[in-house]
Amino acid sequence: FRAGMAMNLVEEDRAYPYYDTYGGFADYGSYSFNKNWYPSVYGTINYIIPVPGLQKVVVSAGYLPLVDYTYNYLEEVGYPYSTPESIKDKIIGYNSIESEGRLNQIPLGLSMIPMKNLSVGIQVAVLQGEIKQKTQILPQEDIAEYEEIYSDSTSFSTLNNMPIVTTLGLNYAINEHLLLGLSGRMPFKAEYETKVDWVD
């Protein structure tokens, strides 16, 4: 039995270029910076089957993440605003995106060692999962004249089919210090049905 947790760090810095009055590049100005950690869990169960003539036959099953759609994004919404002292954007609200969901594998695998130094395996996995994404534009509460920028929608995407993913692999030990490995995944199609709810 094997289980664990993985942590994925997504660091995003969005910027636009600045140019001087002669058209030359000066620098980049950052308008949004987001840094978030996203956890995921996995687990597998392996069972060794004694088979005459083969060194080791292993059957495995588990729960493994394939694609993670978890994502959070926050960006200030600015409006050109100038004073006698400076010209800068006035913050009138925020763009917000919150996405959650994963495409997970429920695999069944078989591996064996048919001859010395060579191991081969096959895995067939069923995919399952769904995606939820909430997109908002939230005006500043103390700036009533910009209430019209408000927007709020939530989308729900669910699998409309049952994708099957087949993976083949082999390892060959050339010597005690060098191992050659090859693997390949058959193509598959994941079809989603998406519904969107709008909040007025």
RAKAVEN-V624242 format. One record per run of one state. SS is the DSSP state (H for helix, E for strand, C for the rest). FROM is the first residue (numbers start at 0). LEN is the number of residues. If there is no record, write none. Layout:
SS:FROM:LEN  SS:FROM:LEN
This chain:
C:0:1  E:1:18  C:19:5  E:24:25  C:49:7  E:56:12  C:68:2  E:70:12  C:82:4  E:86:29  C:115:2  E:117:22  C:139:4  H:143:6  C:149:1  E:150:9  C:159:4  E:163:10  C:173:5  E:178:7  C:185:6  E:191:7  C:198:2
